[in-house]
Amino acid sequence: MRQVILSGGIFHDFSATSQLLAHYAAHLEMTSVIVDHPADAIALIDAGGVDLLTVNALHWPMAGEKYDPYREAWRYDMTDDHAGVLEQFVVRGGGLLGLHTASICFSDWPLWGTLLGGRWVWGQSFHPDPGQLSLTPTSAGVDFGLESFVTTDERYTSLELSPEAQVLMVATDAERLEEPLVWRKTTGEGRAAYSGLGHDVSALSGAGVQHLMIKLMAWLVRLG
């Protein structure tokens, strides 16, 4: 089994969290290749032999003055060729795992949210500062084998979910606001899952998060 991790971007320690994800994948005897640009990830997928694409990154057109200092280094605009490779990878049976900022990635490609099962909507979606979150499985999450746990992260809020997405866990913060944060979805022969967790290593550490990540990875590559 082989995983490609698309990493890289601003405001997050993607290098460290991607290494942690590779460590979790090793529990499934899955090897991982980490790259920092979508073109590199897509080239590996196009060459074949990839079972799971994990997007732990922030690559998008970066509109707005806030991102002026970062745009030259980190801007990415989806091309038709890249979109076609990613779509066919999933539709033909590939696994797709998105973490945290993956819901913001590829915002100029409408199909991305359909494949992932949800997306960030500018002007609607937001997140409070990092704080303690209680993750609780839905009935579907219980059937999937997930258990409640606590972590510290940003609670992504008001994402747009696909009607076909099956919510597996909800997050509750100190204000007792509940938000769907983990889901899964199928498209064609492929499987996708998303976890809103992942702002930093602390957010992805701990037995509960590790169990969640390994369960999602195993399901995506049909090992569980």
C-alpha positions in Angstrom: 0.0 0.0 0.0 1.3 3.5 -0.9 0.2 6.9 0.3 1.0 10.2 -1.3 0.7 13.1 1.2 0.2 16.6 -0.3 1.7 18.9 2.2 2.7 22.6 2.4 1.1 26.0 2.8 0.9 28.9 5.1 0.1 29.4 8.8 0.5 25.7 9.7 3.4 23.3 10.4 2.4 21.0 7.6 5.8 19.4 7.6 5.5 18.1 11.1 1.8 17.0 10.8 2.5 15.2 7.5 5.3 13.2 9.2 2.8 12.2 11.9 0.3 11.1 9.3 3.0 9.0 7.6 3.7 7.4 11.0 0.0 6.5 11.4 -0.1 5.0 7.9 2.9 2.8 8.8 0.6 1.0 11.3 -1.2 -0.3 8.2 2.1 -1.2 6.6 1.5 1.6 4.2 4.5 3.6 2.8 4.2 7.3 2.4 5.7 9.9 0.0 5.4 13.6 1.1 5.4 16.4 -1.5 4.8 20.1 -1.2 3.2 21.0 -4.5 0.0 19.7 -6.2 1.8 19.1 -9.5 4.1 16.7 -7.8 1.3 14.8 -6.1 -0.6 14.6 -9.4 2.4 13.3 -11.3 2.8 10.5 -8.8 -0.9 9.6 -9.0 -0.7 9.7 -12.8 2.2 7.3 -12.8 0.2 4.7 -10.9 0.7 2.6 -7.8 -0.9 5.1 -5.4 -3.7 3.8 -3.1 -4.3 6.9 -1.0 -4.0 10.6 -1.6 -3.9 12.5 1.7 -4.3 16.3 1.4 -2.8 18.0 4.5 -2.1 21.3 2.8 -3.3 24.7 1.9 -3.1 25.2 -1.9 -5.6 27.6 -3.5 -5.7 30.8 -5.6 -5.2 33.0 -2.5 -7.4 35.9 -3.4 -7.4 39.0 -1.1 -4.8 41.5 0.2 -4.2 39.4 3.3 -2.4 36.9 1.2 -0.3 39.3 -0.9 3.0 38.4 0.9 2.5 34.6 0.3 0.8 34.4 -3.1 4.0 34.1 -5.2 5.3 31.2 -3.2 2.0 29.3 -2.5 -0.7 30.2 -5.0 -2.1 27.3 -6.9 -4.7 27.4 -9.7 -6.3 24.1 -10.7 -5.7 23.1 -14.3 -8.0 20.9 -16.4 -5.3 18.3 -16.7 -4.7 18.1 -13.0 -8.4 18.1 -12.3 -8.9 15.2 -14.6 -6.2 13.1 -13.0 -7.6 13.7 -9.5 -11.2 13.0 -10.5 -10.3 9.8 -12.3 -8.1 8.6 -9.4 -11.1 8.8 -7.0 -13.8 7.6 -9.4 -11.8 4.5 -10.4 -11.3 3.4 -6.8 -8.6 5.6 -5.2 -8.8 6.7 -1.6 -8.9 10.4 -0.7 -8.3 11.7 2.8 -8.6 15.5 3.6 -7.5 17.1 6.8 -8.3 20.5 8.2 -7.3 23.0 5.5 -8.0 20.5 2.7 -11.6 21.9 2.7 -10.1 25.2 1.5 -7.8 23.7 -1.1 -8.6 24.0 -4.8 -11.4 26.5 -4.3 -11.5 27.3 -8.0 -12.5 23.7 -8.8 -16.2 23.1 -7.8 -15.9 19.3 -8.1 -13.3 19.2 -5.2 -16.0 19.7 -2.6 -18.1 16.9 -4.2 -15.2 14.4 -4.2 -14.2 15.3 -0.6 -17.8 15.5 0.7 -17.7 19.1 1.7 -15.8 22.4 1.4 -15.0 25.7 2.9 -17.2 28.6 1.7 -15.7 32.0 1.9 -18.1 34.4 3.6 -19.9 31.6 5.3 -17.3 29.2 6.9 -15.1 30.3 9.8 -13.3 29.0 12.9 -12.7 30.3 16.4 -9.3 30.4 17.9 -7.8 27.0 18.9 -9.5 25.6 22.0 -10.5 22.3 23.6 -12.9 20.2 21.5 -14.9 17.2 22.5 -15.3 14.8 19.6 -18.3 12.5 19.8 -19.2 9.8 17.3 -22.6 9.8 15.6 -24.6 6.6 15.4 -22.8 6.0 12.1 -19.5 6.7 13.8 -20.2 4.2 16.6 -21.0 1.6 14.0 -17.7 2.5 12.3 -15.8 1.8 15.6 -15.1 5.4 16.7 -14.9 6.5 20.3 -15.2 9.9 22.0 -12.0 11.9 22.7 -10.8 15.4 23.5 -8.2 17.4 21.7 -7.2 21.1 21.1 -7.8 22.5 17.7 -9.7 25.0 15.6 -13.4 24.1 15.2 -14.1 24.6 11.5 -17.7 25.8 11.3 -20.4 26.2 8.7 -18.7 24.1 6.0 -20.9 23.1 3.1 -21.4 19.4 3.2 -22.4 17.2 0.3 -25.8 15.5 0.8 -24.1 12.2 0.3 -21.6 12.7 3.1 -22.0 10.5 6.1 -21.1 12.4 9.3 -19.1 10.2 11.7 -18.1 12.7 14.5 -19.3 16.0 15.7 -17.2 18.5 17.7 -18.4 20.5 20.7 -16.4 23.4 22.1 -16.7 25.4 25.4 -19.7 27.3 24.0 -21.5 23.9 23.6 -21.8 24.5 19.9 -21.9 21.2 17.9 -20.4 21.0 14.5 -19.9 18.1 12.1 -16.2 17.6 11.8 -15.5 14.1 10.5 -17.3 12.5 7.6 -16.9 9.9 4.8 -18.3 9.6 1.2 -18.1 7.4 -1.8 -17.9 8.5 -5.4 -17.9 6.0 -8.2 -15.6 3.2 -7.1 -13.6 5.5 -4.8 -13.8 6.5 -1.1 -13.2 9.8 0.5 -13.0 11.0 4.1 -12.5 14.3 5.9 -11.4 15.3 9.3 -11.4 19.0 10.4 -8.7 18.3 12.9 -5.0 19.0 12.0 -4.0 22.6 12.9 -0.8 21.4 14.5 0.9 18.3 15.9 -0.9 18.6 19.2 -4.2 18.5 17.5 -3.3 15.3 15.7 -1.7 13.6 18.7 -3.2 11.5 21.4 -4.7 8.0 21.3 -8.2 9.1 20.2 -7.0 11.0 17.2 -4.5 8.3 16.2 -7.4 5.7 16.4 -9.5 8.0 14.2 -6.8 8.5 11.6 -5.9 4.9 11.3 -9.6 3.8 11.0 -10.2 6.3 8.2 -7.0 5.3 6.4 -7.9 1.6 6.7 -11.4 2.2 5.3 -10.2 4.3 2.5 -7.8 1.6 1.2 -10.3 -1.2 2.0 -8.4 -2.7 4.9 -11.2 -2.1 7.3 
